[in-house]
Amino acid sequence: WPRETPPGPKRGGFESYQERIEGHKIRERSPSFGEYYSHPRLFWLSQTPVEQQHIIDAFSFELGKVARAYIRERVVDQLCHIDVSLASAVAENLGITLTDEQVHTAPPKDVNGLKKDASLSLYAVPGGSIKGRVGAILLNERVKGADLLAILQSLKSQGVHSKLLYSRMGEIVADDGSQITVMGTFEGVPSLTVDAVIVPGGAVSGLLSRGDARYYLLEAYKHLKPITLLGDARQFKAVLGVDAQGEEGVIEADDAQGDAMDTLLTLMHKHRVWSRTNKIPAIPA
């Protein structure tokens, strides 16, 4: 027979586990805990127009990979509760028609009365640092050593990391005889992972004949990265479809000793070359 538990002192002011449960007071959560859309709306409204378009493109790209239509529709419905203009733009890209109810979705309340905050945007507040960003340097078999040294010094002065890339790993010999260790390949360190691309002068003809090098620059160009072409590397303008007079974001110079690197660093502070946006659909990358 089971033995009865002898009476003992109360623990925590309760005689039994059940009494402890019944006597425990659940802390109530604030009603604002159930508001899921106010903060995303604050973030959305705080972005500049180019950033908002970037967000629309990102949602459209990612949802375009979702196989089930009803999941895409659910996400768009969630966006309606953040901002109808955001939802409408994404829906149009996905071939979704918003219902009348979705179009007239009431916006959530402001966050503590705040509609937007410039500190949530990368571009609304000018300035900032580019320390920690990455510049890719596309090497060739007889790269100009003086150019390479000037590039490395300029990037380091602003805390920008350098990636010395080539079509293969190992070492190459610069025009001054110095040995240069390759840090990665064009395919292994894609342009999506860097913030700017620099092509120094040298034996560029061999680089022009390589599909991986041409694609690297095309992809960087398509993703609005600033590009610097030095010396005979200016031949890559034809690959990029840049006119003879040039354009913003594609810096040309005889060498790296002049203002070319200063111009590149200034462009890196702007994150991307947004004036190139309208050329994106025609770029095969």
N, C-alpha and C positions, 0 to 999 in steps of 0.2 A: 504494500500500500504506500502511496506517496505520502511523505511526511509533510505536515503543515509547516509553513515558514513561520517561525516564532516572531511575534511582534518585536519590532525594533525601533530605533529612533528614526524620525522622518528625515529624508535626504532632500535637501533643496526646498523644504517646505511642503513636500508632497508625500503621500503615503504609498502611491503606486505609480507605475509607468503610465497607466491610462489617465490618472489625475494630472500627471506632468504634461501629457499631450493636451488635455482639455484646458489646462491652466496656462499654456504657453500663448503668448500674445504675438501674432504675426504683424510685423512692421508693415504699414501700408506704403505703397509706392506712390510717388507723385503722378498725377494725371498726365504730366508731360512725358512720362516714360513710354506711354503708348503712342506718342507722336513720332513717327518714323521719317517724316518727309521734310520737316522744317530745316534741319541742318543741311541735307543735300540741296534744298532750294537755296539756302544762303550761299552755299559754295557755288552753285550754278550762276546765280545772279551776280556774284563777285568777279566772274571771269570776264576778260575782254572779248570782243567779237571773234578774234582769231582762235582764242582758247575754247570758246563755246563751239565753234565749228570743228575743232579738233576732237572735242568730246563727242559730238554728233557722229563724226567719222569713225571714232573708236567703237562706239556702241554698234554702229551699222556693220562694221567689219567683224566684230566678235559674234554678234547675233546672226550674221550671215552664214556662220559655220555651224549653227545649231540646226539639227536635222528636223526636229519636230516643230511644226508650225504653231501649235498651241503654246509651246514654251516661249517662242518669240513674241507671241501676242500677249502673254502674261507679263513679260518684262516691259513691253511698251505700255501696258496698262499701269504698271508701277511708275513709269516715267511720267504718266499723265498727272499723278498725284504730286510730282515734284514741280513740273512746269509743262504746260500744254504745248508750248512752242518747241521745246526739246523733244517731246514725244511725237509731235507731228512730223518733224524733220527726220527722225529715225524711222518712223512708220512709212514715210514716203520712200525711203531708201530700201525698205524691206518689202514693199508692195502690200502694206497693210492699210486698210481704211479705218480710221477712227469712227466710233459710234458717236451719235449726237450727245449721249451722256458723257463720254470721255472728253469730247471737245469742250464741254461746259463744266469740267471738274473744278471744284473750288480749290484754290491754292491753300496750303497750310499756313498757320499763323507764323508771323515773324519770330525770330529767335531773340527774345528779350527786346523786342521792338526794333531790331536791326535787320535791314533789308539786304545790305551788302557790306563787304569789308575788303578793302584793297589788299590787305595782308594775305588774303587767301589766293591771290593771283600771282603768277610769275612775272607778268608784264605790267600790271597796273602801277607798280612802284618801280621806277627806273633805278639802275645801279646794280649793286650786288657784286658777288665775287664769282670767278670761274675756277677757283681752286678746286682741284679734284676731278675736273673734266678730262677728257681724253682726246688727243689728236693722233690720227693715223698718218704715218709717213710711208708712202709707197716707194719702195726702193727699186733701183735698176742695177744691172751688172757693173756699171761704171759710174755710179752716182757721184755727183760733185761733193767732195768732202767739205769744202768751205760752206756750201749751202746747208748741208746736213748739220754741221756744227752750229751755224747761226740759228737754224730752226729749233734745235734742241735747247739752246740757251734762251731763246725767246719764250718758248713754252714753259720752261722751268721757272723763269722769272715771275710768272703768274700762277705757279702751282699746278700747271696743266701737265698731265702724264702723257708720255710719248709711247707710241707703238710702232716699232720698225717692222714693216711687213714686206713680204715678197711671196713669190709663187711657190717657194720651197723653203724648208728650214735649213739651218747651217750658217755659213758665212759667205759674204761677198766682199769684193775688193773695190774700194772707192778709187776715184781717179788719182788721188794722191798716194795710193799704195796702202792706206790704212785698212785693217780688217774690221768688218762690221758684222756683228752677230744678229741674225734675223730673230725677231721675237715671236713671230706668228705668220701664218699664211693669209692670203686674201680670202680664202674660203673659211679658214678656221677662226678668223676675227672679223666677221662681217661689218660693214659700215653702219649697221643698225646699232652696234655697240659703242660707237665713237661719236664725238661731237663735231669734229672737223676733219678734213682730209687735205694733206699737203703732198704735192708731187714735185720733188726737187729735179733739177736738170741732170743730164748725163746721157747714158745710152738709152734714151726713151723709145727709140724705134722698136726695140725688142719688147718693151712693155706694151706698146700700142698693138702688137700682134697677138697679145694674150687675151683670150676671152674673159678670164677671171679678173684681170686688171680693169678691162673695159667695163665689165658688169659692176665691179666694185664702185667705180666712179658714177656710173649711171644710177645705181641704187642710192648712193649718197646724195646725188643731185635730186632724185625723186623725193627723198625724205628731207629736203630743204636744208641740208647741211652746208655750211660755208666750205668752199674749195679754193685752194691756192695752187696755181700752176706756175712753175718757175722755169725760165730758160726754154729749152725745146719741149718741155712738158706742155707748153701752150698748144701743141698739136692736138691735145685731148679736147680742145674746144669743139672740134668737128664731131667728136663722139657724143658730146653733150648737147649738140645742136645750138651752141652759143654763137651769136652773130659776131662778125668781125669787130664791131665797136664794143663788144663785151656787154656785161650786165652785172647788176648788183649780186654779190654773193659768190662770184667767180673772180678771184683776185689774180692778176697777171703781173709778172715782173721778170726782169732779166736774171735777178738773183735774190737771195734772202737777206742781203745786207741793207736794203733800203727800207721803205715804209710798208712793204708787203705784209710782214708779220704783225706789225702794229694794227694794220687794217683787219687782219684775220682775228686777232684777239678782241678787237672792238665788236666785230660781228658775232663772236662767240658769246659776248654778254647779252646779245639779243636772242640767244638760244637757236633760232632758226631764221632762214631767209624767206619770210612770208610773202614777199613780192613775187616769188617764183610759183606760188600755189596754182595759178591757172594753167601752168605747163604740165602739171602732174599727169593728167589723163593720157598724154601722148608719149610718155616715157616708157620704153619697154623694159621695165625692171620690176 
